[in-house]
Amino acid sequence: MGFPTWTLIGMGAAILAALIAIGLALLGQSPTTIRRLSLARARLDMRVRALTGWGFAFILLAIGFFLAGVPLGPAAEPVTQLPEPTATDTAGDVTQIPLDTIIDGEATPTSRSTVSTGAFGQPADPTATPTSPVAANSPTAEGDEADPEETVEGTPDPSVTPSRTVAPTATATASSVPTETATPTPSPSPTQTPTPTLTPTPITGDTATISTNGSTLWVRRTPGGTPLVIVTDGELVILLPGHANQGGIEWQEIQTLAGLQGWVQTEFLQN
């Protein structure tokens, strides 16, 4: 008694997907690892909560496959199919029993069907009719002896072997039916659709470029506060009016081209 194959495959796939989702969620909480693996554009830090939820969902799916595959009833007993007997199997071997015994150099049949012959009975009738092979197979009475003067003419019936007759099989003749020929209908020619033109969104206000010498930079919600999004070296941002000094470090309020607003160090901005 074991689990079905589809249950094992489902549990394995669900557990593997759960491990991948939880691993990506842990990776999104490490900015250093994201920079080393060049995964800044994947925005894993903004998908930590979603990846964690997917991990728990896949774990529940694996538990569901496990419960669906648990055998509840007793194991089914194997059924052995017996071969169907044929005409050759049912027909037993026919053994011919010799009826003649040699007495004093002459072949004479042994009487097996009467109890009136022998030492305690009258002599057998010379005109007695020979018995059939079926009657000859019956046991003789104890103490019977064959009369040497009695002769019985007759030959045993030949053995009959049953044969299996095969009925002729009727052969169906298929007649051809004429089919109608479909007339091709001309398909309408495709109409060319004009390609839409993308209208660029104008950027209003002063802009600056992120300069981190090939590294990435966190855009934070407040000066020195919670990280919001990662910007890369050479990315264009829009300057906002906000300025701040936090712990001796100057901060500039910016807005990314995606519309997110936050604060970065002024030293990493290049006009």
C-alpha positions in Angstrom: 0.0 0.0 0.0 1.6 3.3 -1.1 1.0 6.7 -2.5 -0.1 7.1 -6.2 2.5 8.4 -8.6 0.6 11.7 -9.3 0.6 12.5 -5.6 4.4 12.1 -5.2 5.0 14.3 -8.3 2.6 17.0 -7.0 4.2 17.0 -3.6 7.7 17.2 -5.0 6.8 20.1 -7.4 5.0 22.1 -4.7 7.8 21.7 -2.2 10.4 22.8 -4.8 8.4 25.9 -5.7 8.0 26.8 -2.0 11.8 26.6 -1.5 12.4 28.8 -4.5 9.9 31.4 -3.4 11.2 31.5 0.2 14.8 31.7 -1.1 14.0 34.7 -3.3 12.2 36.4 -0.4 15.3 36.0 1.8 17.5 37.3 -1.1 15.4 40.4 -1.5 16.1 41.4 2.1 19.9 41.6 1.5 20.9 44.6 -0.6 24.6 43.5 -0.6 23.8 40.1 -2.2 21.5 41.8 -4.8 24.3 44.1 -5.9 26.8 41.2 -6.1 24.4 39.1 -8.2 23.4 42.1 -10.4 19.7 41.6 -9.6 18.9 45.2 -8.8 16.5 45.5 -11.8 14.5 42.6 -10.5 13.2 44.7 -7.6 13.2 41.7 -5.2 13.2 44.0 -2.2 9.7 45.2 -3.2 8.4 41.6 -3.6 9.5 40.1 -0.3 5.9 39.9 1.1 4.5 38.5 -2.1 7.2 35.8 -2.3 6.7 34.8 1.3 3.0 34.4 0.7 3.7 32.3 -2.4 6.0 30.1 -0.3 3.3 29.4 2.3 0.8 28.7 -0.5 3.0 26.1 -2.1 3.5 24.4 1.3 -0.3 24.2 1.7 -0.5 22.8 -1.8 2.0 20.0 -0.9 0.0 19.2 2.2 -3.2 18.9 0.0 -1.4 16.5 -2.3 -0.3 14.4 0.7 -3.9 14.2 2.1 -5.4 13.4 -1.3 -3.0 10.5 -1.8 -3.4 8.9 1.7 -5.0 5.4 1.1 -8.1 5.1 3.3 -9.4 1.6 2.5 -7.8 -1.9 2.6 -5.5 -2.9 -0.2 -7.3 -4.5 -3.1 -6.7 -8.2 -3.5 -5.2 -9.2 -6.8 -7.6 -11.1 -9.1 -6.1 -14.0 -11.0 -7.9 -14.6 -14.3 -8.1 -18.3 -15.1 -7.5 -19.3 -18.8 -10.7 -20.3 -20.6 -10.7 -24.1 -21.4 -10.6 -25.1 -25.1 -11.9 -28.1 -26.9 -8.4 -29.6 -26.9 -8.1 -29.2 -23.1 -11.5 -30.7 -22.2 -11.0 -33.8 -24.4 -9.2 -36.3 -22.2 -6.8 -39.0 -23.5 -8.6 -42.1 -24.7 -6.8 -45.2 -23.7 -7.6 -48.4 -25.5 -7.8 -51.5 -23.2 -7.0 -54.7 -24.9 -9.7 -57.3 -24.5 -7.8 -60.4 -25.7 -5.7 -62.5 -23.5 -3.5 -65.3 -24.8 -4.4 -68.7 -23.4 -2.6 -71.8 -24.7 -1.2 -70.0 -27.7 -4.7 -68.8 -28.9 -6.1 -65.3 -28.5 -9.5 -65.5 -26.7 -11.5 -62.6 -25.1 -11.9 -62.5 -21.3 -15.4 -62.3 -20.1 -15.9 -59.3 -17.8 -19.6 -58.7 -18.0 -21.2 -61.8 -16.5 -20.9 -63.5 -13.1 -22.5 -66.8 -14.2 -19.2 -68.1 -15.6 -16.4 -69.5 -13.6 -16.1 -72.2 -10.9 -19.5 -71.2 -9.2 -21.6 -70.7 -12.3 -22.9 -72.4 -15.5 -20.7 -72.4 -18.6 -21.1 -69.4 -20.8 -23.4 -69.5 -23.8 -21.3 -70.0 -27.0 -23.6 -67.7 -28.9 -23.2 -64.8 -26.4 -22.9 -61.3 -27.9 -19.6 -59.6 -27.2 -19.8 -56.7 -24.8 -19.1 -53.1 -25.6 -15.8 -51.5 -24.5 -17.6 -49.6 -21.8 -18.9 -52.9 -20.2 -15.5 -54.5 -20.6 -14.0 -51.9 -18.3 -16.0 -53.0 -15.3 -14.3 -55.2 -12.7 -14.9 -59.0 -13.0 -16.2 -61.2 -10.1 -13.6 -62.8 -7.9 -12.7 -66.3 -9.0 -13.9 -66.0 -12.7 -12.0 -67.9 -15.3 -12.3 -67.8 -19.1 -13.6 -70.8 -21.0 -11.0 -71.9 -23.5 -13.6 -73.1 -25.9 -15.5 -69.8 -25.9 -14.6 -67.5 -28.8 -16.0 -64.0 -29.2 -15.9 -62.2 -32.5 -15.8 -58.5 -32.5 -13.4 -55.6 -32.5 -13.3 -52.8 -30.0 -14.6 -49.4 -31.2 -11.9 -47.0 -32.2 -11.2 -44.0 -29.9 -13.0 -40.8 -30.9 -11.1 -37.6 -30.8 -13.4 -34.5 -30.6 -12.6 -31.8 -33.1 -13.4 -28.1 -32.8 -15.5 -26.8 -35.7 -14.9 -23.2 -36.7 -17.9 -21.4 -38.1 -17.3 -19.3 -41.2 -17.0 -15.6 -40.7 -19.0 -13.3 -42.8 -17.0 -10.7 -44.6 -18.6 -7.2 -45.0 -18.2 -5.5 -48.3 -17.9 -1.7 -48.1 -19.6 0.2 -50.9 -18.2 3.5 -51.9 -20.5 6.5 -51.4 -20.0 9.6 -53.5 -18.9 12.6 -51.6 -19.7 16.2 -52.4 -16.9 18.5 -53.4 -16.7 21.7 -51.4 -16.4 24.9 -53.4 -13.6 27.1 -52.1 -14.7 30.5 -50.8 -12.3 33.4 -51.2 -11.2 34.7 -47.9 -11.3 38.4 -47.3 -8.0 40.2 -47.6 -6.6 41.5 -44.3 -7.0 45.1 -43.5 -3.8 46.9 -42.5 -4.1 48.5 -39.1 -2.0 51.6 -38.5 0.7 51.2 -35.9 0.1 53.4 -32.8 2.7 56.1 -32.2 4.1 56.4 -28.7 4.0 59.9 -27.4 6.9 60.7 -25.0 6.0 62.0 -21.6 7.6 65.4 -21.0 9.9 65.8 -18.0 9.3 69.1 -16.1 11.8 70.5 -13.7 15.5 70.0 -13.1 17.1 66.6 -13.6 20.3 64.9 -12.4 22.1 61.7 -13.1 23.0 59.1 -10.5 26.8 58.7 -10.2 28.0 55.8 -8.1 30.9 54.4 -10.2 29.0 51.4 -11.4 27.2 50.6 -8.1 23.6 51.0 -7.0 22.0 53.4 -4.6 19.0 53.2 -2.3 16.3 55.8 -2.5 14.9 56.2 1.0 11.6 57.4 2.3 13.2 60.0 4.6 16.8 61.2 5.0 18.6 58.1 6.4 15.2 56.3 6.7 13.5 53.2 5.2 14.8 52.1 1.8 12.2 52.4 -1.0 13.8 51.4 -4.3 17.3 50.9 -5.8 18.6 53.2 -8.6 21.5 52.3 -10.8 24.5 54.2 -12.0 23.7 56.6 -14.8 19.9 56.6 -14.1 18.1 59.9 -14.7 16.1 61.4 -11.8 14.0 64.6 -11.3 15.2 67.0 -8.6 12.5 68.2 -6.1 12.8 71.3 -3.8 13.5 69.3 -0.6 17.0 69.6 1.0 18.1 68.2 4.4 21.2 67.6 6.6 21.1 64.5 8.6 24.2 63.5 10.7 26.5 65.8 8.6 25.3 64.3 5.3 23.4 66.4 2.8 20.3 64.8 1.3 18.3 65.8 -1.8 14.7 65.0 -2.5 14.2 63.4 -5.9 11.6 61.6 -8.0 12.3 58.6 -10.3 11.0 58.3 -13.8 8.6 55.7 -12.5 7.0 58.3 -10.2 8.5 57.2 -6.8 9.6 60.1 -4.5 12.4 59.8 -2.0 15.7 61.1 -0.7 19.4 60.3 -1.8 22.8 61.7 -0.7 23.7 64.8 -2.7 27.2 63.5 -3.3 25.8 60.8 -5.7 24.0 63.4 -7.9 25.6 64.8 -11.0 23.9 67.7 -12.8 
